[in-house]
Amino acid sequence: MSQVIPEKPLRVVVWSTGTIGRHAIAGIDAHPDLELVGVWVSNPDKHGKDAGILADLGRELGVTATTDRDELIALRPDAIVHTAMADDRVFECIEDLIGFVEAGINVTSSGPVLLQWPEQILPPEFIARIEDACARGNASMHINGIDPGFANDILPIVMTSLSQRIDEVRVMEICDYSTYYQPVVMGDLFGFGRPMDQVGAIFAPGILGMAWGSVVRQIAAALDITLDEPLTEEVDRREAEWDTDSVSGDVKKGTMGAVRFQVIGKVDGVPRVVLEHITRTDPDQVPEWEKPPAGGDGGYRVRITGEPMMQVDFTHHGEHGDHNVSGMITTAQRIINALPSVVAAKPGIVRAIDLPLVAGRGLVAR
């Protein structure tokens, strides 16, 4: 299917101005098919400020941020780009998204990531409730980003089109998180910088499968295989061997400094689709684990074992920052550039494999 091009610019609201949201504002401002008409903020100090200032664009856009949800819904935009923090308020965010589509507003969002492929994660009646809300509002909902998202769903799925035989698809993130500013994720969820006996929240049984199982199951669906349930989770946490500086809180020697985890989709007991994360807070930690390509500080690796054997390293880096900055930009842009296709889609949850071609139309530097 060819790329969707709207007849006129879509009117868009950005929901939050945090680490991803501010990049979403910049991305929408740069996109010829989109018009920014509103911005929601949770911080009262940001209420009334111009979106261009909140996005550090160095100029005003003539759109002021508001804490008033109803004011933005009343604008009846074509779509909302939702980038608010979802990792620690999953079901509250889902209720927000349901409210948007019930109001007839299409939505793309960076989370909660389990909605990328909610089957086997959410109860069937809960999924039916979301689909029903979309139907009543004649609106679509698409959740994606870079990881979980493009780097470990569309990229590996496209690569499998070159395969003659597939034994295993392994998708990996290999990153140094010391420059990733997200204290809740780094401390509460992962447990970096915490004593080793204080296990991060995402390593409780079932949570990794909830967060990244959507990736494994989406690849499996594209390959037409039925996975053993439940998915297998494996975690290897390591303590820091020296003190390390981190923008989200320094990591002291003896506290948790690195982790390798896997979410494994098996067929008849044999691993077929594997999501793996190798996360360090210092690039020299645990040298026996896989590392990014030479000269890189982080990225993604797709390895397809079979005939032929294939591997792709996907790295990114901010023009004026590191890979964590570009990670926020790529997350925002994936759900921004997909907007025309999501708006044009049938009402309901739109999965990555449902979308036609998505490209950076109109974004070549002028």
C-alpha positions as semicolon CSV with decimal commas, in nm:
position;residue;x (nm);y (nm);z (nm)
1;M;0,000;0,000;0,000
2;S;0,125;0,347;-0,085
3;Q;0,176;0,626;0,163
4;V;-0,136;0,817;0,271
5;I;-0,137;1,188;0,186
6;P;-0,418;1,397;0,341
7;E;-0,609;1,644;0,124
8;K;-0,545;1,921;0,375
9;P;-0,323;1,954;0,686
10;L;-0,445;1,757;0,985
11;R;-0,517;1,959;1,299
12;V;-0,314;1,810;1,582
13;V;-0,285;1,847;1,960
14;V;0,031;1,740;2,145
15;W;-0,041;1,582;2,484
16;S;0,254;1,672;2,714
17;T;0,581;1,856;2,666
18;G;0,831;1,628;2,839
19;T;1,127;1,438;2,700
20;I;0,930;1,320;2,395
21;G;0,654;1,581;2,376
22;R;0,880;1,877;2,313
23;H;1,028;1,694;2,014
24;A;0,674;1,615;1,896
25;I;0,597;1,987;1,887
26;A;0,904;2,048;1,671
27;G;0,817;1,755;1,446
28;I;0,459;1,867;1,386
29;D;0,574;2,224;1,319
30;A;0,810;2,090;1,050
31;H;0,555;1,860;0,884
32;P;0,369;1,998;0,578
33;D;0,065;1,772;0,635
34;L;0,013;1,872;1,000
35;E;-0,097;2,183;1,189
36;L;-0,040;2,226;1,562
37;V;-0,357;2,361;1,722
38;G;-0,315;2,282;2,090
39;V;-0,081;2,156;2,363
40;W;-0,167;1,994;2,695
41;V;0,064;2,024;2,997
42;S;0,039;1,875;3,344
43;N;0,263;2,136;3,507
44;P;0,071;2,453;3,603
45;D;0,391;2,653;3,554
46;K;0,375;2,575;3,180
47;H;0,010;2,683;3,144
48;G;-0,020;2,981;2,908
49;K;0,331;2,947;2,766
50;D;0,387;2,932;2,392
51;A;0,450;2,585;2,245
52;G;0,759;2,704;2,058
53;I;0,919;2,819;2,382
54;L;0,833;2,493;2,560
55;A;0,989;2,301;2,270
56;D;1,306;2,515;2,282
57;L;1,256;2,625;1,923
58;G;1,375;2,977;1,997
59;R;1,055;3,127;1,852
60;E;0,686;3,136;1,926
61;L;0,432;2,928;1,733
62;G;0,121;3,116;1,841
63;V;-0,017;2,814;2,026
64;T;-0,035;2,835;2,403
65;A;-0,022;2,535;2,634
66;T;-0,306;2,457;2,872
67;T;-0,381;2,228;3,165
68;D;-0,749;2,226;3,062
69;R;-0,829;1,890;2,902
70;D;-1,183;1,990;2,801
71;E;-1,056;2,299;2,622
72;L;-0,846;2,084;2,391
73;I;-1,115;1,822;2,332
74;A;-1,350;2,107;2,235
75;L;-1,111;2,203;1,955
76;R;-1,216;1,879;1,784
77;P;-0,871;1,817;1,637
78;D;-0,818;1,543;1,381
79;A;-0,566;1,378;1,608
80;I;-0,381;1,384;1,936
81;V;-0,013;1,291;1,960
82;H;0,005;1,153;2,313
83;T;0,354;1,142;2,466
84;A;0,277;1,166;2,837
85;M;0,461;0,935;3,076
86;A;0,283;0,600;3,075
87;D;0,528;0,353;3,229
88;D;0,416;0,418;3,585
89;R;0,045;0,486;3,512
90;V;-0,047;0,232;3,247
91;F;-0,421;0,199;3,305
92;E;-0,473;0,571;3,372
93;C;-0,316;0,637;3,031
94;I;-0,536;0,378;2,865
95;E;-0,840;0,556;3,009
96;D;-0,709;0,883;2,862
97;L;-0,672;0,724;2,518
98;I;-1,020;0,571;2,537
99;G;-1,157;0,916;2,620
100;F;-0,990;1,065;2,313
101;V;-1,127;0,812;2,064
102;E;-1,474;0,821;2,225
103;A;-1,468;1,196;2,156
104;G;-1,399;1,120;1,789
105;I;-1,030;1,210;1,799
106;N;-0,772;0,981;1,641
107;V;-0,465;0,922;1,854
108;T;-0,107;0,813;1,814
109;S;0,087;0,751;2,133
110;S;0,425;0,642;2,263
111;G;0,256;0,435;2,535
112;P;0,135;0,233;2,707
113;V;0,344;0,002;2,489
114;L;0,135;-0,308;2,565
115;L;-0,131;-0,162;2,332
116;Q;0,097;-0,227;2,034
117;W;-0,032;-0,585;2,048
118;P;-0,261;-0,622;2,351
119;E;-0,373;-0,980;2,289
120;Q;-0,247;-1,225;2,556
121;I;-0,173;-0,921;2,776
122;L;-0,509;-0,751;2,835
123;P;-0,831;-0,946;2,898
124;P;-1,040;-0,990;2,580
125;E;-1,324;-0,786;2,730
126;F;-1,086;-0,494;2,793
127;I;-0,962;-0,503;2,432
128;A;-1,325;-0,518;2,317
129;R;-1,400;-0,209;2,525
130;I;-1,118;-0,017;2,350
131;E;-1,234;-0,133;2,006
132;D;-1,592;-0,038;2,091
133;A;-1,483;0,310;2,199
134;C;-1,304;0,354;1,867
135;A;-1,611;0,237;1,678
136;R;-1,842;0,476;1,865
137;G;-1,609;0,768;1,803
138;N;-1,518;0,660;1,447
139;A;-1,154;0,702;1,545
140;S;-0,830;0,501;1,538
141;M;-0,557;0,443;1,794
142;H;-0,193;0,360;1,718
143;I;0,081;0,307;1,974
144;N;0,444;0,285;1,866
145;G;0,786;0,447;1,892
146;I;1,142;0,328;1,854
147;D;1,154;0,056;2,126
148;P;0,912;-0,102;2,173
149;G;0,839;0,004;1,817
150;F;1,007;0,046;1,481
151;A;1,350;-0,090;1,577
152;N;1,204;-0,420;1,693
153;D;0,885;-0,458;1,492
154;I;0,883;-0,311;1,139
155;L;1,261;-0,324;1,085
156;P;1,300;-0,697;1,161
157;I;0,973;-0,786;0,987
158;V;1,093;-0,614;0,668
159;M;1,426;-0,799;0,694
160;T;1,249;-1,135;0,708
161;S;1,123;-1,067;0,355
162;L;1,475;-1,164;0,243
163;S;1,469;-1,500;0,419
164;Q;1,443;-1,845;0,267
165;R;1,434;-2,017;0,608
166;I;1,399;-1,857;0,951
167;D;1,529;-2,033;1,261
168;E;1,525;-1,735;1,498
169;V;1,458;-1,361;1,488
170;R;1,644;-1,177;1,765
171;V;1,591;-0,804;1,818
172;M;1,823;-0,624;2,057
173;E;1,873;-0,287;2,221
174;I;2,232;-0,233;2,334
175;C;2,266;0,102;2,510
176;D;2,443;0,310;2,771
177;Y;2,165;0,473;2,975
178;S;2,386;0,704;3,180
179;T;2,277;1,003;2,968
180;Y;1,908;0,905;2,967
181;Y;1,723;1,159;3,181
182;Q;1,423;0,976;3,320
183;P;1,468;0,926;3,696
184;V;1,148;0,724;3,742
185;V;1,242;0,477;3,469
186;M;1,606;0,454;3,574
187;G;1,547;0,428;3,948
188;D;1,202;0,293;4,025
189;L;1,150;0,075;3,719
190;F;1,499;-0,054;3,636
191;G;1,657;-0,012;3,979
192;F;1,982;0,145;3,859
193;G;2,182;0,287;4,148
194;R;1,975;0,091;4,400
195;P;2,104;-0,188;4,628
196;M;2,104;-0,523;4,451
197;D;1,836;-0,658;4,685
198;Q;1,597;-0,381;4,572
199;V;1,476;-0,523;4,243
200;G;1,333;-0,277;3,990
201;A;0,959;-0,292;3,931
202;I;0,982;-0,411;3,569
203;F;1,161;-0,730;3,676
204;A;0,862;-0,860;3,873
205;P;0,732;-1,177;3,702
206;G;0,517;-1,098;3,400
207;I;0,604;-0,729;3,366
208;L;0,869;-0,770;3,093
209;G;0,625;-0,981;2,896
210;M;0,362;-0,712;2,940
211;A;0,598;-0,437;2,819
212;W;0,784;-0,614;2,537
213;G;0,560;-0,912;2,470
214;S;0,379;-0,693;2,217
215;V;0,699;-0,687;2,010
216;V;0,749;-1,063;2,021
217;R;0,386;-1,138;1,938
218;Q;0,369;-0,885;1,654
219;I;0,671;-1,044;1,484
220;A;0,521;-1,388;1,543
221;A;0,193;-1,276;1,383
222;A;0,381;-1,146;1,077
223;L;0,559;-1,483;1,049
224;D;0,233;-1,676;1,102
225;I;0,356;-1,878;1,398
226;T;0,175;-1,957;1,722
227;L;0,391;-1,906;2,031
228;D;0,394;-2,113;2,347
229;E;0,228;-1,922;2,630
230;P;0,331;-1,768;2,854
231;L;0,640;-1,609;2,703
232;T;0,969;-1,683;2,880
233;E;1,143;-1,405;3,074
234;E;1,513;-1,412;3,168
235;V;1,697;-1,143;3,369
236;D;2,066;-1,105;3,455
237;R;2,133;-0,806;3,684
238;R;2,491;-0,696;3,759
239;E;2,632;-0,461;4,021
240;A;2,847;-0,164;3,926
241;E;3,220;-0,227;3,970
242;W;3,296;0,143;4,011
243;D;3,116;0,474;4,071
244;T;2,950;0,610;3,757
245;D;2,799;0,950;3,682
246;S;2,443;0,945;3,547
247;V;2,206;1,231;3,465
248;S;1,921;1,045;3,637
249;G;2,116;0,980;3,957
250;D;2,472;0,861;4,006
251;V;2,537;0,487;4,023
252;K;2,764;0,388;4,311
253;K;2,989;0,085;4,319
254;G;2,800;-0,218;4,445
255;T;2,457;-0,092;4,338
256;M;2,288;-0,217;4,023
257;G;2,479;-0,090;3,722
258;A;2,382;-0,312;3,429
259;V;2,115;-0,557;3,322
260;R;2,052;-0,802;3,039
261;F;1,699;-0,928;2,994
262;Q;1,516;-1,135;2,736
263;V;1,154;-1,197;2,644
264;I;1,152;-1,524;2,451
265;G;0,880;-1,650;2,222
266;K;0,906;-2,025;2,173
267;V;0,733;-2,269;1,941
268;D;0,718;-2,622;2,082
269;G;0,988;-2,521;2,329
270;V;1,230;-2,380;2,068
271;P;1,313;-2,005;2,078
272;R;1,189;-1,845;1,757
273;V;1,141;-1,474;1,838
274;V;1,357;-1,312;2,106
275;L;1,357;-0,956;2,243
276;E;1,683;-0,879;2,423
277;H;1,799;-0,568;2,606
278;I;2,155;-0,503;2,721
279;T;2,150;-0,189;2,931
280;R;2,459;-0,041;3,092
281;T;2,526;0,276;3,288
282;D;2,890;0,270;3,176
283;P;3,003;0,139;2,835
284;D;3,286;-0,063;2,991
285;Q;3,061;-0,263;3,223
286;V;3,019;-0,639;3,169
287;P;3,248;-0,661;2,863
288;E;3,138;-1,016;2,782
289;W;2,791;-0,893;2,683
290;E;2,736;-0,772;2,327
291;K;2,830;-0,411;2,255
292;P;2,718;-0,150;2,005
293;P;2,911;-0,121;1,677
294;A;3,257;0,034;1,708
295;G;3,231;0,405;1,781
296;G;2,865;0,388;1,880
297;D;2,717;0,459;2,222
298;G;2,397;0,269;2,166
299;G;2,156;0,130;1,914
300;Y;1,965;-0,171;1,791
301;R;2,072;-0,503;1,642
302;V;1,851;-0,735;1,441
303;R;1,988;-1,086;1,390
304;I;1,805;-1,340;1,179
305;T;1,940;-1,693;1,203
306;G;1,853;-1,920;0,914
307;E;1,916;-1,910;0,540
308;P;2,064;-1,665;0,478
309;M;2,219;-1,545;0,806
310;M;2,152;-1,172;0,842
311;Q;2,241;-0,897;1,087
312;V;2,170;-0,525;1,079
313;D;2,298;-0,267;1,328
314;F;2,076;0,039;1,347
315;T;2,240;0,331;1,525
316;H;2,120;0,686;1,575
317;H;2,271;0,996;1,729
318;G;2,136;1,344;1,792
319;E;2,276;1,623;1,579
320;H;2,354;1,815;1,898
321;G;2,324;1,534;2,154
322;D;2,368;1,165;2,220
323;H;2,166;0,855;2,130
324;N;1,920;0,915;2,412
325;V;1,825;1,251;2,258
326;S;1,779;1,093;1,916
327;G;1,584;0,810;2,080
328;M;1,327;1,064;2,193
329;I;1,318;1,225;1,848
330;T;1,274;0,897;1,662
331;T;0,999;0,790;1,901
332;A;0,813;1,115;1,838
333;Q;0,863;1,109;1,463
334;R;0,743;0,753;1,417
335;I;0,402;0,838;1,563
336;I;0,395;1,178;1,390
337;N;0,479;1,052;1,041
338;A;0,225;0,771;1,084
339;L;-0,058;1,018;1,161
340;P;-0,203;1,049;0,808
341;S;-0,227;0,670;0,779
342;V;-0,379;0,632;1,125
343;V;-0,640;0,901;1,058
344;A;-0,729;0,729;0,729
345;A;-0,748;0,381;0,887
346;K;-1,066;0,201;0,988
347;P;-1,171;0,270;1,349
348;G;-0,994;0,055;1,606
349;I;-0,648;-0,032;1,733
350;V;-0,406;0,009;1,442
351;R;-0,100;-0,213;1,474
352;A;0,236;-0,148;1,310
353;I;0,183;-0,430;1,061
354;D;-0,154;-0,278;0,962
355;L;0,000;0,047;0,836
356;P;0,084;0,123;0,473
357;L;0,421;0,271;0,386
358;V;0,520;0,550;0,627
359;A;0,793;0,789;0,510
360;G;0,930;1,128;0,604
361;R;0,728;1,302;0,333
362;G;0,800;1,672;0,306
363;L;1,084;1,668;0,560
364;V;1,384;1,709;0,330
365;A;1,568;2,020;0,450
366;R;1,468;2,335;0,270
